[in-house]
Amino acid sequence: MNTTGIHRTRTNNFSTRVAATPPENSSVKHHYYFRTNKNIMKAVSERFLVWIDAVGGYLVCLNDQLLLGQARPNSQVDIPLVADVSSRHARIKREGEEGDYVIEPLAEVTVQNKEIQSPTLLHHGDMISLGSAQLRFTKPHPLSSSARLDLLGSSRTSPFADAVLLMSDTLIIGNNLANHVVYHGENHQVVLYRQDGQLLCRSDQQVNLDGVSGQTNGELFYGSQVKSDHISFSLEDV
């Protein structure tokens, strides 16, 4: 599948994230260059937050190996949990071409109410307990190896997120129950995807991307905003 955007030769220090040429309107043109200047817009790294209007906030993790543990100041864990858990409680790994997920216990972990002593393959719908934290593992889309961890009961992350998205190559936001993030609205789908070390998005409808309307694809940065008549979201550094 060809997911590349349209690139133009760079003669300056501006990103080619927005596929369209700079707008003619001077005020919009200034905003365009401001939002696409790499000295201002920081590239997305291993973790970020996605805030989706009227839906919720999501911690997105890109690495194939993630450490779960207690949220503490200067903690080095990838998924910090505000719960009675160890500082390094478990590790989740994404393996193989099919994107299988394996959980490795570093402290007491139960999967489907059974305590595990060794790395264990996770299945869609599995309930995971780490100390007092309760999580549900799902792989919503059959053609994507990305997965989702929903926090149950009083379990939460720091910073707060409604769920943790374990992003492989793609992450789908739409109104289909098989999407990784589901919103209840008109038929509209936005796909986040990784390519050549960049985080990009493509939309099946035109959106306003960082102040430039009429876009259907482009690179995303910390602080990026995507808006349409049906859905809007923004990215934030952790």
C-alpha positions in Angstrom: 0.0 0.0 0.0 1.4 3.4 -0.9 1.2 5.6 2.1 3.7 8.2 1.1 2.7 11.9 0.8 3.8 14.3 -1.9 7.3 15.6 -1.3 8.8 18.7 -2.8 12.5 19.6 -2.9 13.7 21.3 0.3 15.7 24.5 -0.1 15.2 25.6 3.5 14.7 24.2 7.0 11.0 23.6 6.7 9.3 20.2 7.0 7.4 18.8 4.0 4.7 17.5 6.4 1.9 19.4 4.7 1.5 18.1 1.1 -0.1 21.3 -0.3 1.9 24.3 -1.5 2.0 27.3 0.9 -1.4 29.1 0.9 -1.6 32.4 -1.0 -3.3 34.3 1.9 -0.5 36.0 3.8 -1.8 35.4 7.3 -2.4 31.7 6.6 1.0 31.4 4.9 2.7 32.7 8.1 0.8 30.1 10.2 1.8 27.4 7.7 5.5 28.2 8.0 5.2 28.5 11.8 3.6 25.1 12.2 6.0 23.4 9.7 9.3 24.8 11.0 11.3 22.0 12.4 13.0 24.4 14.9 9.6 24.9 16.5 7.8 21.6 15.9 9.4 18.7 17.7 9.3 15.3 16.1 7.3 12.6 17.8 9.4 10.0 19.7 8.6 6.7 21.5 5.6 7.9 23.6 3.0 10.6 23.2 -0.5 11.5 24.2 -3.5 11.9 21.8 -6.4 14.0 23.1 -9.6 13.4 21.0 -12.4 15.8 21.6 -15.5 14.2 23.2 -13.7 10.8 23.2 -10.8 10.8 25.6 -7.0 10.8 26.1 -4.7 8.0 25.1 -1.1 7.2 25.9 0.5 5.9 22.6 3.6 3.7 22.9 5.6 2.9 19.8 8.4 0.6 21.1 8.2 -3.2 20.6 9.1 -3.7 24.3 7.4 -1.8 27.1 8.0 -1.8 30.9 5.0 -1.4 33.2 5.5 -0.3 36.8 4.5 2.2 39.5 4.3 5.9 38.6 7.1 7.6 40.5 9.1 10.8 40.0 11.8 10.2 37.4 10.4 6.7 36.7 11.9 5.1 33.7 8.9 2.8 33.0 7.0 3.2 29.7 3.5 2.7 31.2 3.5 4.3 34.7 0.6 3.0 36.8 -1.0 4.8 39.8 -1.6 1.6 41.7 -0.1 -0.8 44.3 2.4 -2.3 41.9 6.2 -2.8 41.9 8.5 -0.2 40.3 9.2 -2.7 37.6 6.2 -5.0 37.6 5.9 -6.6 34.1 7.2 -6.3 30.5 5.1 -6.5 27.3 6.8 -7.4 24.1 5.5 -7.4 20.5 7.0 -10.3 18.5 6.9 -11.8 15.0 5.3 -10.7 11.8 1.8 -11.2 13.1 2.5 -8.9 16.0 2.0 -11.3 18.9 2.1 -9.8 22.4 3.8 -11.6 25.2 3.7 -10.5 28.9 6.7 -11.3 31.1 6.1 -11.1 34.9 8.7 -9.3 36.9 6.4 -9.4 40.0 3.0 -11.1 40.6 0.9 -11.1 37.4 -2.3 -12.9 36.6 -3.8 -13.4 33.2 -7.4 -14.6 33.1 -7.3 -15.1 36.8 -4.3 -17.4 36.6 -0.9 -16.4 38.0 1.9 -16.7 35.4 5.5 -17.5 36.2 7.0 -17.1 32.7 6.4 -15.1 29.5 2.8 -15.7 28.3 1.1 -15.0 25.0 -1.8 -12.6 25.3 -5.0 -13.1 23.5 -7.8 -10.6 22.5 -9.9 -9.9 25.5 -7.5 -11.2 28.1 -7.8 -9.7 31.6 -4.5 -8.8 33.3 -3.9 -8.1 37.0 -0.7 -6.4 38.1 -1.0 -5.8 41.9 -4.0 -3.6 42.3 -4.0 -2.6 38.6 -6.6 -4.2 36.3 -6.1 -4.1 32.5 -7.9 -5.5 29.5 -5.8 -6.4 26.4 -7.4 -6.2 23.0 -6.3 -6.3 19.3 -9.3 -4.6 17.7 -8.4 -4.6 14.0 -7.7 -8.0 12.3 -5.3 -6.4 9.8 -3.3 -4.3 12.3 -0.8 -5.6 14.8 -1.4 -2.6 17.1 -3.1 -3.4 20.4 -4.9 -1.6 23.2 -4.7 -1.8 27.0 -7.9 -0.5 28.8 -7.6 0.5 32.4 -10.4 -1.0 34.5 -11.9 0.1 37.8 -9.8 2.7 39.6 -6.7 1.9 37.7 -5.1 4.8 35.9 -1.8 6.0 34.4 0.3 9.0 35.1 -0.2 11.2 33.2 -3.8 10.3 33.0 -5.1 8.4 30.0 -8.3 6.5 29.3 -6.3 3.7 27.6 -2.8 2.8 26.4 -2.4 2.2 22.7 0.5 -0.2 21.7 1.1 1.1 18.2 2.9 -1.0 15.6 2.7 0.3 12.1 -0.8 1.8 12.1 -3.4 3.2 14.5 -7.0 3.7 13.3 -9.4 6.3 14.6 -13.0 6.0 13.4 -16.5 5.0 14.1 -16.1 1.3 13.5 -15.9 -1.0 16.5 -12.8 -2.6 15.0 -10.9 0.7 15.1 -8.3 1.2 17.9 -10.1 4.4 19.0 -13.8 4.5 18.4 -15.9 7.7 18.3 -19.6 7.7 17.8 -20.3 10.0 14.9 -20.4 10.2 11.1 -18.4 7.7 8.9 -14.9 9.1 9.0 -11.5 7.5 9.5 -8.1 8.8 10.2 -5.1 6.5 10.2 -1.8 7.3 12.0 1.1 5.4 10.6 4.9 5.1 10.8 7.2 5.5 7.9 10.9 6.3 7.7 11.1 7.3 11.3 8.2 9.7 11.0 4.7 9.7 12.4 2.2 10.6 9.6 -1.6 10.6 9.2 -4.0 10.1 6.3 -7.7 10.8 6.3 -10.5 9.6 4.0 -11.9 13.2 4.2 -10.2 16.6 4.0 -9.1 17.9 7.4 -7.5 21.0 8.8 -3.9 20.0 9.7 -2.1 22.5 11.9 -4.0 25.4 10.5 -3.9 24.4 6.8 -7.3 23.2 5.5 -8.0 20.8 2.6 -5.4 18.2 3.7 -5.7 14.4 3.5 -2.2 13.4 4.7 0.9 14.8 6.3 3.5 14.4 9.1 2.5 14.9 12.8 4.5 16.6 15.5 4.1 17.3 19.2 1.5 20.0 19.2 -0.1 19.0 15.9 -3.8 19.5 15.6 -6.1 17.6 13.2 -9.7 18.9 12.8 -12.6 18.0 10.6 -16.4 18.4 10.8 -16.6 15.1 12.6 -13.6 14.7 14.8 -10.6 16.6 16.1 -7.5 15.6 18.0 -4.1 16.9 19.1 -0.8 15.4 20.1 1.1 16.2 23.2 4.5 15.2 24.6 4.6 13.0 27.7 
